Amino acid sequence: MPSGQYDFVVVANRLPVDKVGTTDDGEPLYETSPGGLVTALAPVMRSQHGAWVGWAGAPDESGDAFDSDGMHLVPVELSGQDVEDYYEGMSNGTLWPLFHDVIAAPEYHRHWWDAYVRVNRRFAEAAAAQADSGATVWVQDYQLLLVPAMLREQRPDLRIGFFNHIPFPGYEIFSQLPWRRQVIEGVLGSDLVGFQRRSDATNFLRACRRAAGATTRGSSVHVGHGGEGDGHRAVRAAAFPISIDARSFEELASDSAVVARAAEVRKELGDPDLVLLGVDRLDYTKGIRHRLSIFKELIEDGALGDKQVVLVQVASPSRERVKAYSDLRDEVELIVGRLNGDHGTVGWQPVHYLHQSFPRNEMAALYLAADVMLVTALRDGMNLVAKEYVAARHDDDGVLVLSEFAGAADELAQAVLVNPHDIDGTKAAITRAASMSREERRRRMRALRRRVKEHDVERWAQEFLGSLQGRVGARDGGSGIESGSGERER
Ligand code: F6P
């Protein structure tokens, strides 16, 4: 295949753009929507002449590649059937629940798998067409697990990285997947595979041995049977915990309009003594049902004393056509309705439930208004909300209650860590957070803020790309990751 002209190519399920209209010729018009990933990658994209390959987020959306803010954006078209079978089906009905420890039951359908293979090939071909000879290609996440090997097959000259944003499950769970060998072989097309936590990398290495019969040594997987230069390669798997653009979030939260809005939010809530906050995509992995049950018990027990307490729960709409998500919405809304019905009074309700997405400045105001932030996910790759809360708290106040099952728990040890399945333990943690002294809150928040500011998203991208391009070492150290070979069982 002839090479394209870009030295650096990002391949992700979604493009970093919003559709803002249509041209007179009926072509879609986009604008870049800078999320964490694009903010981190924008300087690399500009300096390394970068292209971003991804789906525009709506079915049958075709359109030519276009340049925006120093980036070349290349839309990949998905038909309505592709969206159903590849995105809602295989990605979010099979891999998402499987990789999140089967909190919801994964479904295995051969026609979903066929669509996944077909669409992954389309992404790989689009990336191969953009990449210059010897370019670096960085593939993102579980929707595109087969892309690295497909790319390598077409373009062995490329340097290929893969980053898994979500957890990688233990082999006892991963081995349910009927296509486990193909998935592992797909990822092993990479030179470097990045994970959020060391435990994810360890699980992946074990899956390489068990599902694909590969030999591993420390953090390396040996691929191919011949000697060096004879199709033999070493693939590294290591932890590179993702982060946020902490400085810009802090700046935003320090803006006087945002600070004023935070005070206004508390007033609008009825000036309660204690504001608890949850911010999540409405996803069963986030533990929203557990959180509401725990909050209900806290109110009924009177464990928070005679404080007037409010829980603000932002639950942004997500994957609404997948049944597990529409069922979850029904359940959450039933629980919230009952809780407010049983415990509210005229003019006051304990839960403020917002099934909406908000702009960044409103989120920053909510973070500033909250005394206690509840990030009680049942399973989460990282959880960037936890890091946003910390970055926003330039007043060194507020307490973060954080699930030990979120990747962020590896880094944010000064949070109040909880097991969200342990109802009494989580209730005690929230009670403790609510009555923590100002001095302890400040000490913990300062340490958390140091960590988040030092390890921001720019550093994450630099460390991954530096490691992929052979400049710096990853934070796996190789130690603690077991070695082995020949465990294949099929
Ligand atoms: O956390 C994984 C992830 O795919 C993110 O990359 C993304 O922002 C989020 O889930 C939402 O997913 P979707 O693209 O399916 O709306």
Boltz pocket constraint, residues with backbone or C-beta under 6 A from the ligand:
constraints:
  - pocket:
      binder: B
      contacts: [[A, 14], [A, 141], [A, 165], [A, 166], [A, 318], [A, 319], [A, 381]]
      max_distance: 6.0
